[in-house]
Amino acid sequence: MAGTFIGIGVGPGDPELITIKAVKALKAADVICVPKSHANRPSMALSMVKQILAEREKPAEILELVFPMTKDDLNNRKLWVENAAIVAEKAKKGNVAFITLGDPMLYSTFLYLYECVKETYPKIELEIIPGVTSVTAAAASSKLPLAEKEEVVSIIPSDLDPARIEETAKHADNLVFMKCAFHIKEFLPILLKAGFTENSTIALVKRCTLPEEKVLVGKLGDVDSWDITEDYFSVAIVKKSPVPIHWKQNGNGGKQ
Ligand SMILES: C[S@@+](CC[C@H](N)C(=O)[O-])C[C@H]1O[C@@H](n2cnc3c(N)ncnc32)[C@H](O)[C@@H]1O
């Protein structure tokens, strides 16, 4: 009888944003897989669940799985197959959890491994525990609604082809840029061509819900003068509508 492979969303950073269901699963799993982009780099997801794991009566086996961030599909596929075999071996003896930042179903390494396990080892039960995404966390931190009434919101990976960014922007009221959203200055001309204006609203949220969180809110036209430092953990929300009144009164006008 094979165990279950469980994808667990651990939220955007603040350990208090981990769901009760995720905590229960983390305390019960026999093995906890920790995805890493580099063997020597610490895992943010693991640091977020450290306290929960410390409260366990019997420690879990921590299994680090390395998934380098590359666009080499062939090599990536080889890694997923290898890692799926490791998961399958561990699942013979118990439940295997895989922690992922935010939600497992949104731009997560878990998805590829999940597909690979599903295809190759059909006897393994699969479960997914959702998490608070960086998208909703960034909206909360910047106090900007993602969508209201009939508004359309689109999520864009920042390395998308500029023509597709423009096409998507034409059909949306609000946009969320993920994966290296600190490149936002480069998208300004595209957004202006797509119907956004200098008075549209923009928020750039770095390391949201973590102690070092930085939130910038202002007019799209002012972004060029913002001092934006490079940080993979950044999300930008761009709204066609002008900056809301509460931000005009209390906002930071682009200062961190
Ligand atoms: C591979 S995606 C993972 C998304 C994740 N599964 C989610 O649900 O939020 C990584 C991107 O998520 C965003 N991200 C994740 N955590 C973040 C945080 N605490 N603050 C800002 N952005 C974050 C960044 O855009 C980052 O480049």
The ligand as an SDF file (V2000), in Angstrom:
LIG
                    3D

 27 29  0  0  0  0  0  0  0  0999 V2000
    7.9050   30.4410   -8.4820 C   0  0  0  0  0  0  0  0  0  0  0  0
    6.7920   31.7160   -8.0510 S   0  0  0  0  0  0  0  0  0  0  0  0
    5.9480   30.9940   -6.6970 C   0  0  0  0  0  0  0  0  0  0  0  0
    4.5990   31.5730   -6.4320 C   0  0  0  0  0  0  0  0  0  0  0  0
    3.9090   30.9490   -5.2470 C   0  0  0  0  0  0  0  0  0  0  0  0
    3.5730   29.5810   -5.5110 N   0  0  0  0  0  0  0  0  0  0  0  0
    2.6760   31.7080   -4.7910 C   0  0  0  0  0  0  0  0  0  0  0  0
    1.5990   31.1170   -4.6860 O   0  0  0  0  0  0  0  0  0  0  0  0
    2.7900   32.8850   -4.4690 O   0  0  0  0  0  0  0  0  0  0  0  0
    7.8820   32.8320   -7.2760 C   0  0  0  0  0  0  0  0  0  0  0  0
    7.3740   34.2420   -7.3450 C   0  0  0  0  0  0  0  0  0  0  0  0
    6.3530   34.4070   -6.3740 O   0  0  0  0  0  0  0  0  0  0  0  0
    6.4050   35.7160   -5.8490 C   0  0  0  0  0  0  0  0  0  0  0  0
    6.6040   35.6270   -4.3980 N   0  0  0  0  0  0  0  0  0  0  0  0
    6.6030   34.5260   -3.6330 C   0  0  0  0  0  0  0  0  0  0  0  0
    6.7080   34.8410   -2.3330 N   0  0  0  0  0  0  0  0  0  0  0  0
    6.7780   36.1940   -2.2630 C   0  0  0  0  0  0  0  0  0  0  0  0
    6.8790   37.1440   -1.1960 C   0  0  0  0  0  0  0  0  0  0  0  0
    6.9250   36.7670    0.0810 N   0  0  0  0  0  0  0  0  0  0  0  0
    6.9080   38.4570   -1.5140 N   0  0  0  0  0  0  0  0  0  0  0  0
    6.8430   38.8630   -2.7910 C   0  0  0  0  0  0  0  0  0  0  0  0
    6.7480   38.0160   -3.8290 N   0  0  0  0  0  0  0  0  0  0  0  0
    6.7130   36.6950   -3.5820 C   0  0  0  0  0  0  0  0  0  0  0  0
    7.5380   36.4520   -6.5660 C   0  0  0  0  0  0  0  0  0  0  0  0
    7.0010   37.1140   -7.6960 O   0  0  0  0  0  0  0  0  0  0  0  0
    8.4120   35.3030   -6.9860 C   0  0  0  0  0  0  0  0  0  0  0  0
    9.2340   35.6610   -8.0910 O   0  0  0  0  0  0  0  0  0  0  0  0
  1  2  1  0
  2  3  1  0
  2 10  1  0
  3  4  1  0
  4  5  1  0
  5  6  1  0
  5  7  1  0
  7  8  2  0
  7  9  1  0
 10 11  1  0
 11 12  1  0
 11 26  1  0
 12 13  1  0
 13 14  1  0
 13 24  1  0
 14 15  1  0
 14 23  1  0
 15 16  2  0
 16 17  1  0
 17 18  1  0
 17 23  2  0
 18 19  1  0
 18 20  2  0
 20 21  1  0
 21 22  2  0
 22 23  1  0
 24 25  1  0
 24 26  1  0
 26 27  1  0
M  CHG  2   2   1   9  -1
M  END
$$$$
